[in-house]
C-alpha cells in the first residue's frame, strides 16, 4: 500500500472515529425521540459512506478490520475519560 493510500485511509479512519464518538454522545445527550434517532442515524450513515471509501482503497476484508479497530479504539478512549 502506498504512503498516499495509507494517509487517505488514516484520514478516513479518523473521520469514522469522530462520527462514532458523536453517535455515542447522541445516545447520552439531552435530545429525545425523532431528533436523537435522526442524529444517530446520520452519524452511522456517514460511517458507512466512509467505510465504502476505505473499501475501495484496501478491499473488503481489510476495510472491515480497519473500521473495527477504529471503532474499538474510540470505545476504549471514551471509557478511559
Secondary structure, DSSP 8 states (H G I E B T S, - for coil): --HHHHHHHHHHHHHHHHHHHHHHHHHHSS--HHHHHHHHHHHHHHHHHHHHHHHHHH-HHHHHHHHHHHHHHHHHHHHT-
